[in-house]
Amino acid sequence: MMRCTRALHSVLIATAGAIVAASLVIPAYSVCANVADPPDAGNGNPVFPGWYADPEAAVFRDPDGSVRYWIFPTYSARYDNQLHFDAFSSTDLRNWQKHERVLERASISWARRAMWAPAAVEHEGRYYLFFGANDIQSDDELGGIGVAVADRPEGPYQDHIGKPLVDRFHNGAQPIDQFVFRDDDGQHYMFYGGWRRCNVTRLAPDFKSLVPFEDGTFFREVTPAGYVEGPFMFVRDGRYYFMWSEGGWTGPDYSVAYAIADSPLGPFNRIGKILQQDPEVATGAGHHSVIHVPDSDEYYIVYHRRPLGETDRDHRVVCIDRMEFDAEGLIKPVKITFEGVPPLNTTR
């Protein structure tokens, strides 16, 4: 739609040795811009209204022991406006409750813009939200991957260490798009990286620092062929599925590919692409996560995509579709849909 607003200008007026601010209302002038409203959440995809991207899915237990599904996305806007995170929760993957501003820039003293791609994990009764901030382009800039902590999944989250956890380029990987994976032995690994490079590092038990690998190094490159950004990992039948986004995030070719390994450290040899655009449904389908329904073999892929006809790079919405496997354990290509997924049976 075309949205027009009456202009209210704040100007600086110089007076005898001082500068004061004044607001001028100019009724004869209107500011008009092509500002599209995000699609409403109906009974399918997108799963909730608003421009959001990079959805991180998590499964946490409510105090009564019941399962609740969470999505922590990036607020999809221009970098200087990406200053908070909202969260969404559901008991059935169909009806979602919004939790506003679970983490805000005011709680992170070193963040100034581009708060991206949160990763959520529960550890010893507390909840941790890892995130990228500032979109640093070199080691001379302040920013990178931070971590915040809260007593509840919905926050409010506060800075855990008062500085970035990873604030440099290692092995050429930009410190963004982190994902935290807990292995069966209790070790937490953090996969991360932009600029077509992916690293894995090990988190200390208190999530305040990193611990070295056996060879004394802290960062191990695990970049698979085609990798661009957005790593994710899950385990099924004892095998490690490593997934990532490839293509250009602003274009229609954004997509998700994967590899399977016998170890969380790889090697990760690319198998193929399993999520991509459908010109009849949406474009730019990528930067995903996966929901595994507890005590089942049901899997769902949570991802963002760009509605048909949208050309603004930040006009992205969060969707969910079923993810299935063949007899050999390979992931079948996902069909992106308008319908989404039916409500889960919450009585089982």
N, C-alpha and C positions, 0 to 999 in steps of 0.2 A: 504494500500500500504506500501511498505518498503521504507522509506525515509532515505537517507544517506547524511551527511554533513561533510565537511572537518573541522577538529578540529582546533580551535584557542584557545590556552591555555593562561590564565593570571596567572602568578606565582609571588610569592613574593621572592625577592632576598635580602639576608642580606649582607650589606656592612658596614664596619667600623662605627658602631654605628648608622646605619640607615637602614630602610627597604624601598625598592623601588619596584614598580610594573613594570613588563615587559610582553610583549605579544610574544609568540613563535608560529610560524606557522610550523606545522609538516606535510608536504605534503604527506608523505607516510602513514598517519594514517587517517582513516575515522571513524566517529561515526555513527553507523547504529541503528535505532530503528523502531519498528513497530508503526508508527504514522499514524492513519487512518484519512483521510480527512472527515469532516462531510458531510452528504448528502446534495446535492443541494436542494434549495427550488424550486419545480416545480409548478404545478398548484394545489397542494394539500398539504399533510403533508410530511415533516415538512413545516411550513408556512414561515420560513426564514432560510437561511443557517447559520451554525455555531453551536458549542457546547454550548447550553444554557439549563438552568433548572429553576425550581421554578417560573414559569411565573405568574406575577401579572397583571391582566387585569384591565383597567380603561376606563371609557367613559367620555371624556371632550368635551367641546364646543370650536370650533375655534372662533376667533374674529368676524367672520361674522355670528356666531350662528349655523353653521353646525356641525354635530356630527363627532367626530374623535375617533377612538378606539386606545388604547395604550396597549402595553405589556412591562413591566419592568421585565426582567428575571435576574437570577444569571448567571454570566459568569462561565461556567462549566469547571473548571480546578483544579489543585492541590491548596490546601489552600493558600500557599504562593504567588500564582499568581492571586488570586481572589482579585484584588485591584481596580476594577472599575465596573461601571454598564453602559451598553448600553441600549437604548430604541428603540422601533419600533412602528410606527404609520400607520394607515390605515383608509380609509373611507369606505371600503367595505369588510373587513376581509379576503381579498384575495391578495391584492397587498400592500406590506409593505415597508415603508421607514425606513432606519436605522438612528438612531441618536446616534453617537458615544460618549462614555465617558461622559454621562450626570452627573455622579458623580464619582470623583476619590479620591483615598486614600489621596492625597496631601491636599485635602480640609477638611479632618477629622484627626485632630492632634493625637487622641488617637487610631485610627485604625492601625493595622499592617498586618492583613491577614484576610482571610475567610470572605469577605464581601458578605453577603448572602441575598437572599429572600426579595427583596425590596417590600414595600407596598406603593402605591401612592394614594394621596387624594388631592382634591382641597378644599380650605377653605378661604372664604372671599377674593377671587381674587388672592390668592397665591397657590403654589403647594408644597406639602410636600412629601418627600420620607423617609419612615422609613426603617431601615435596621438592620441586625445583623452584628457584626464584632468581630473577634478574636477567636470565638469558645471557650469561656472560659469554664473551667472544674471545677472551684471552685470560691468562693467569694474572694479569695486572688488574682485573676487575674483581669487585667484591660480589660474591654470590655463589651459586651452586646448589647442592642438595642439602636440605635441612631436615630436622625431625622435631615434631611437636608431640605433646603427651596430654592425655586427659583421663579422667576416671570413668567416662562413659563413651560409647561410640559416637554419640551426638555432640560431644564436647561440653563446654568450650575447651579447645586445645591451646596450650601454651608452649612457648619455645623450650625445648628440652635441654639444649646445651649452649644457647646464646650465640651461636655462630654456625656456619655451614659445616656439615659433617664431611663433605667432599667439596673442595673449593678450587681444584686445579684440573687441568686436562692431563689425563694419564692414558698412554697408548693412543692418543689422538681423540679420545671420546669426550664430547662435551658433557659436563655433569648435569644431566637432566634425565627425565623418564625412568626413574628408579622403580624397581619392583622387589619386594622383600619376600623371600621364600624360606620356609622352615622345613628342613629335612627331618627324616624320621629320628635321627640321633639328637635332635634338639638344636642343631647349629642353624643359625639364620644367615642366609646369603643375600646379598643385595646385587641384583643385576641392574645395569644402567647404561645410558649412553646415547648421545646423538651424534650427528656428523658421520654417520655410517660406521661407527665403531661401538662395540659393546664390551664392557668390562664386568667381571664379577669380583666382589670382595666379601670378606666375612665380618659380621657385626659382633662386637663384644656383647656379653650377656645383658649389660645395662643399656645398650643402644646409644652409648655416649661416645663410642670410638670404634675403630676397626682393629681386627687382630690379623696377624700375618698368616700366610700359608706356611707349609712346612719348609719351603725354601727361603723364607724370610721376606718375600715380597707381599705387598698388600693388594695389588691390582693385577688380575690375570685377564688377558684379552680372550674373549670367546666368540668373536664376530663370525657369524655364519655368512655364506654367500647370499647376497641380496639384501642384507640387513641395512635398515636406515635408522630405526628408533623403536621405542615402545616395547621392550622385552617383557615376557611373561612366562611363567613355568607352572606346571602341575604334574602330579604323578598319577599314573593309572596302571594297574597290574604290574607294579614294580618298575615301570619304565618312565623316564623323565621326558616330558613333552616341553620343548622350548619353542616359544612362539615370538614373533616380532612383526613390525609393520615395515613395509617397503613401498617404494614409489614416492611421489611428492605429496606432502600433506595438504597442499592447497588445490590439488588437481584431482581429476576423476580416477586416476590410476592408483590411488592410495589403496592398500590392500594388506592382508595378513598371510604370512607363510609360517612354516614350522619345520622342526627337526625332532628326532627321537634319539635319546642316548641312554646309556646304562648308568650314568653318573650325573650329578648336578653340574659337574665341571666339563661335561662333554666327552669327546668331541661332538660338535653339532653339525651334521651334514644335512643340508637342505633337502627336504622331501618334496615340498611343493606348496602352492598357494591354496588356501581354503576359504578365504573371504575376500570378496571384491565387489565392484559395482554391478548393478543390474540397470541398464538404461531405461527400463520400464518402472523401476522402483526408486532408486537413489544412486548417487555417485559418491566417490571418496569414502568407501567403507573401510575403516581401519581403527588403529589404536584401541585395542580391545583388552578384555580380561575374560575370565571363565568362572562360571558358577557351577560347582558340583553339589547336587542335592545330597545331604548326608544319608548314609546307609542305602544308597541306590546307585544305579549306573546311568543316572540322568545328568546330562551336561548341557549348559547353555552358554552361548557366547554373547557377551555384552560389548557393544562397540558404538562408535559414532559414525554418522554418515551425513551427507549433504542432500537436502531435499531437491528434487528435480526443479530446475529453473533458477536455483540459487547460485549466484556468482560471488557473493561476499565470502571471503576466506573464513570468516568467523561464524558463519551461519551453519552450525552443526547441531545435530540432535542425537540423543542416546536411544539405542534400540537393543532389543533382545531377540535372538532366534535360537532354535534348537541346534545343538552340535552333536553329531552322531559318528560312530566308528564302524569300520567294516570288520570282517572276521579276523583280519590280521592285526587289528588295532590301529589301522591308519584312519586319520580323520577324513570323513567324507566332505566334499565341497558343501559349504553352507549356502542355503537359499535364503537370501534376504527378503523379508516380507513386510507388507503393511499390517498383516494380522498379528504378528508377534507370537507369543506363546499363551496357551490357556492357563487359567489359574491353577496353581499347584493344589493337590489334595493335602490340606494342612492337618487332617485328622490322623494320618498314619504315624 
